[in-house]
Amino acid sequence: MTDVSWKRSLYKTVIYRMITLILGTLTALFLTGDIGGSLILSLSTEAIQSVNYYFYELIWNHYEVKRLKKQIKAELLAREVDVRIDLNSIREISYELSQIDTFVQDLYVTVMNFYNRMLKNEELMPIHETILANKRHFEKVHAGRNFPKIEDMSEELEEEILEEAKEEFGTLGNQEEETEEEEEAETGSEMTETQGEEATVKATKKEN
């Protein structure tokens, strides 16, 4: 970067001084009318100014490059912090999922598919080892529950399992509603019988 900087400053100095030399010569010629004197005056002036301009440009470029490096470094650090925050969030999610203990097949399938997608994501490569450890823990907890191996399942089979699970839970929900209705009916019958018994007792008391 330093080598490129001084070369760039030198090129700019030469080009700029060639332009100012021509303009300076024409201006001196217009004022003095002497072409030889105008050329010598312009050359001497530009020679001094070119040295000054070269060092000015070199110093300016040095601090400009330094400022750009600092800015780029700050941006890279900010992006790195954002990435670390995202990775930490995903790591926490991965851990929380590994703590789930369920007998619900569709939930198990969903969590396993989520783990597989994370492991296939190259951007999450730095935490793949952690994700894999959490996945294995999740599999170990649910071993022996007749859940299929998600890696061996096709998308059609996954959809079939999810649909069956939904139908099963829908049936359970209907059964629960029917049970509640039966309990309410039984409660109503018991209340009716109790009221009848109370009425009989009151009638007996009046006769006595």
C-alpha positions, 0 to 999 in steps of 0.5 A, a space after each residue: 500500500 505504501 509503494 502504491 501510495 508514493 507512486 500515485 503521488 508521483 504520477 499526480 505531481 508530474 501530470 499536474 505540474 505539466 499542466 501548470 508549466 504550460 499555463 505558467 509559461 503562457 502567463 509569463 509570456 503574456 506579461 513579459 513578452 520574452 519566451 526564453 525568460 518565461 520558460 526559465 521562470 516557469 520551469 524554476 517555479 514549477 520545479 520548486 512547487 512540484 517538490 512541495 506538492 509531491 510531499 504534500 500529496 504523499 503526506 495527505 495520502 498517508 493519512 487518508 489511507 490510514 483513515 480508510 483502514 481505520 474505517 474499514 476495520 471498524 466496519 469489519 469488526 461491527 459485522 463480526 460482532 453481528 455475526 457472533 450475535 447471530 451465531 450465539 442466538 442460533 447456538 442458544 436455539 439449538 440448545 433449547 431444542 435439544 432439551 425438548 422431551 416429547 412423544 409428539 411425532 410431528 414435533 420431533 420431525 420438525 425439530 430434526 428437520 430444523 437441525 438438518 437444515 442448520 447442519 447444511 448451512 455453510 454460514 453456520 459452519 463455525 458452530 456445526 459441532 455444537 449443533 451436531 452435539 445438540 442434535 445427537 442429544 435430542 436423538 438420544 433422549 427420543 431413542 426407543 419411541 418408534 420415531 423414524 430416522 429423519 435422514 432416511 425419510 423422503 419429503 413424501 414420507 415426512 408429509 404423510 407422517 405429519 398428516 397422520 399426526 394431525 389426524 391423530 391429534 384431531 381425533 383425540 381432540 374430538 374424543 376429549 370434547 365428547 368426554 366433556 359433553 358426557 360428563 356434563 350430561 351426567 352432572 345434569 342428570 345427577 342434579 335432576 335426581 337430587 332436586 327430585 329427592 329434595 322435592 319428595 322430602 319436602 312433600 313428606 314433611 308437609 303431609 306429616 
